[in-house]
Amino acid sequence: MTPARRPRSLAVGLAALTAAALTACGTTEDPAAATPEDEPATVAGPVTVTDERGEVTLEAPAQDVVSLEWGLTENLLSLGVVPVGQADVEGYNTWNTVVPLEGDVADVGFRGEPSLEAIAALDADLVVTTTDLPEDVIAQIEEQVPVIAVRGSDATDPLGYMRETVELLAEATGTQDRATELLEGFDAAIADGRTALEEAGVAGAPVVMADGWDTNGVVSVRMFTEGSYLGAILGELGLDNVWQGEGDPDYGLATTDVEGLTVLEDVDFLYLVNGAFTDPFGESLAGNPIWEQRPFVTSGSVHRLPDGIWLFGGPAAGEAYVDAVVAALTD
């Protein structure tokens, strides 16, 4: 049965409709080392949370979860919840090696085109996805299993929305203690990274963050504005993200090309790319006069960050990104 919904902004709430209190599962283990034994204990009593569409009530904290978005999968794994089903398992493990998905996890199709039959066959407690998935597809899934749908991010407050998403998933899976540890670890990593940059004398340095791709020799560039998750982290580290273009309302991304980069002068140019694909900045633009004459190129201030940091992840990806940025700017 499709759960009743009452539209609200994203918030999380726990309705303990029996006398039993909800038990949370916490651990101090590295999130990447989480195992099925770390799953939350079953407790009596329904759980009510509020996603982007309204209230969702589960009979109990979910243990068997299907994830249709990689950022949500990273957060679930970090909470000690191994999904029973995952959209594009190979793709996840190609792009996100910070928190790898291991074990026998059913592949339920692509993120934007999941298999309804594969999801139904798993008899899961919960499906989590983003509102990027069409509402009619979400409704079809919801005929079989409860669905929580959140935005991929919110460019007005990307760090705040990340925290709310982690807390929402923790409420739904009974892993609130672990969520607290994750977010405290993230805050500590930001503080340590900011201190390291200050001690290295690069506090307030002008930077930009990008990714890109090569399509038949034509390089497209995405710039991460202050409204992006990674761009917001740069600001928390005390760096000056100087890209001025406006990003999209969800992910805070702005699209440009190599000519659009001519507005940049003396900056540190940070970028992420996946090793399974051509490096647009390190390979495709080699010999391009516009690129090679940019001040940040001639000064050697172009930094490819390590592969496997998911661009739209949670605390684990954020901590890995902090470490990568600090290493790039202080080595």
N, C-alpha and C positions, 0 to 999 in steps of 0.2 A: 504494500500500500504506500502511495506517495505521502510522505509526512506533511502535515499542515505547516504553512509558512506564514510568517508575519514580517513584511519587509522592514529592514532596518539597515543602518550602517554596520560594518563588521565589528562584532564584539563577541565575547565568549561568556557563556554562563553555564552553570552546572546545576541541574535540578535533581536533587536527591529525593526522589518521591517515596522512598522507604526509609526506615529508621537507620539503615546501614550507611555508614559514612564511606565516601569514595576513597579507596586506597591508591596512592600514587607509587610508581616504581622509579627509583632513582639509582644512579650508579656513578662512580667516578672513573669508569673505564673510558678509554679513547673511543669516540663515537664510531670510528672506522672498525673497531674491534667488536662491536655489538653482535650478539648471537641470539638465536631464537630463545635461549634460556633467559634472556634479559626482558622478554615480553611481559607486559603488565599482567598481574594476577586478575582473574575474573572476580568481579564483585557484583553483588545484587544491586538492582536499582537502575532506572533509566538515566540517561545523560542527555541533556538538551544544550545544544550550542547554536550559535547564530552565524550563518555565513552571509555572503553578499546578497542572497535572495530571501533570507528569512530564517526562521527557527527550524532546526532539524533535531528530532528526538531519536535516540538509539536505545535499544532495550538494555544495553550495558556498554561499558567502554569497549570499543572495537579492538579486536585482536587480529582478525583476518581482513586486511585492507588491500584494496587495489588502487594503485596510483597511476594517473594518466598524465602527470607532468613531472619533469625531472627535478625541479626545485623542491617540490613537495616530497618526492622520493628521498632526496638528500636529507630533508628535515625528519622524515619518518625514521630513516636509518639512524640518524643522530640521536633520536629519542629511544632507540632500541627496538623499534618496530620494523621487522623485515616484511615488506609487502608480499602477499601471496600471488599477486599479479602486477605486471608493470608494462606500460606502453613503451615499446621499442627498447628492450633490454640492452641490445648491442649498442644502440645510440647513446644510452645513458652511460655505459661503461667506456665509451669512446670520449665523451665530453666531460665526465665527472669522475676523476680518479681520486679526488680528495676523500670521498666516502664511497668506495666501490660497492656495487650490488653483487653479492656472492650467493652461491647456493642455487637450489632448484626453484627458480621463480618463473612462473608462467608468463609468456609474452602475449599481450592482449591487443596487438596491433600498433598502429602509429598514434602519436599524441593527438593529432588532429582528426584521426579517423580510427577510433578504437573498434574492436570486434565485440559487438553486443553478445554474440554467442559465447565467445571465450570468457567474457566477464561473468555471464550468467552461470557458466559451468563451474566456476570456482566457489559458488555459494558463500560469498564474502559477507562480512558484517557491514562494510562501508566501502564506498568509492570516493576518492578525493581527486579533484580536478581544478582547473582554473576556468574563469568565465570566458577565456578565449575559445573554449569548446562551444559550439553552437547550442543554444538553449533547447532546441528540439532533440538533439542527441542526448543531452543531460536528462531530459524528460523521459526518453526511452529507457535509459539506464535505470532511472529512478523507479520505473515500474517493477523492477526486480530487486533492487537493493538501495538503501539510503545513500544519498550523494551530498557531499560537502563541496561547494564551489567557491573559490576565492579569486580575487584578481591576482594576476601574476606579480604585480607590484603596484605602487601608487606614487607617481612622480611628485606629489605634494609633500610626501613624508615617507620615502622608501625605507628608511631604517625602522621607523615606527611601525610600518605595515609588516615588515619582516617579523618583528617581535610579535605582533598580533597574530600572524599566521602560525608561528611556532606555538604560541599559547593556545590557539584554537585546536591545532592538531593534538597537543598534549591533553587538552580537556577531553577530546573525542576518544583518546586511546588510554587514558588513565596514567599518563606519564608526566604529571606536572612537576614533580621533583627534578626529573631529568631536564625538563625545559628550563627550570630556574638555573641549573648548573650550566647549561649551554649558553644562556644569555649572559650570565655572569662571566663566563669564560670569554665570550665575545667582547664584552666591555673591557675586560682586563687586557685583551690583545690590542684593542684600540689605544688604551692608555699607555701600554708598553711601547707600541709603535710610535706614538706621538713623542714620547720621551726619547726614544732612539734617534728620531729625526732631529729633535732639538739638540741633542748632544753632538750630532754630526754636523750641526750648523746649517741644515737645509730646511729648517722650519719656515713655512710660508713660501716655499719654492713654487714657481709657476709650472704646472704640469697639465697634460691632457691624457685622456684614456680613450683607446679606440679598439675596435676589431674591424675586420674587413674580409672581403672575398674577391677572388679573381674569376670573372665569367668571360671566357674566351678572350683573355688578354685585357679586359676592361676591369679596373679595380674600383670597387665600391667600398666606401668607408662609413662606419657607424661611430659616431662620437658619443661618449657617455657624459651627459650633462650633470649638473648638480642634482637633478631629479632622478638620476639612475641610482641603483643600489651601489655599484662600485664608485660612481662619482661622489655619492654622499659619504662614502667611507674616506675618500681623499680629503674631503672637508673636515671630517672628524680627526683626521691625522694632522691637521694644521697646514695642509698644502692648499695651494691656490689653483683650483681647476679653472683655467682661463677660457675654456671654450664657451662662446656666447650664444651659439645657436640654440633655438628652442627645441626641446625634445617632445616625444609623444606623451600623452597624459598618463599612461600606465608605466612604461618602462624607462621613460626619460631618455630616449635615444634620438639622435639627430643624424640624418643621412647626408653625406657629402661625397666629394670625389677628390682626386689629388689636387685639382685646381683650387678647391675650397680650402685646402690646407695652407694656402699662401698667406692667410691672415695670421698665421702663427709665426712667431719669431724665436726668441731664446726661451725655449721650454724643454722640459723633459717629456718625451713622447713615449708613453707606456702603451703596450698593446698585448692582447691575448689572441692566439690563433691555435687551432688544433693541428697536431702533427700529421693527422691523416689527410690533410688538405694542403694546398699550396700556400706558402707564407706570402701574403700580398705585399707586405712591407719589406721583408728581407729578400724576397726573390722577384716577384712580379714587377716591382718598380725599379729594379736595378737597371741603370742606364737611362731612366726617365729624367730629363733635365730639370723639370719642375721639382720633382721630389729631391733629387740630389743637390739642388741649390738651396734647399731650405736650411736655415741656420741650425736647427736641431739635428739635421742629418750631418752637416759638415763638422759639427762639434762632437759628434759621437754620442748624442743624447737621445738615441732611440733605443728603447729597452723592450725586448720580447720577454714577457713574463712566463713562468713555467706552464706547460700544458696541464689540462685536467682541472682547472679552477672554473667551475660553472659560473657563467656570467650572471645568472639570475638565481643564485642559490641562497642558502641560509647562513647561520652562524659559522658552520664549518668552512664553507667556501669563503666567507668573509675573513676568517682568521688566516686562511692560506693566502688570501689576497694581501692582507696587511703585511705578512712576512715577505711576500714577493716584492711589494712596493718598497719596503724598508731596505731589502737587500739590493734592489736595483739602484736606489738613490744614495746608498752609503758605501757600497763596495768600491 
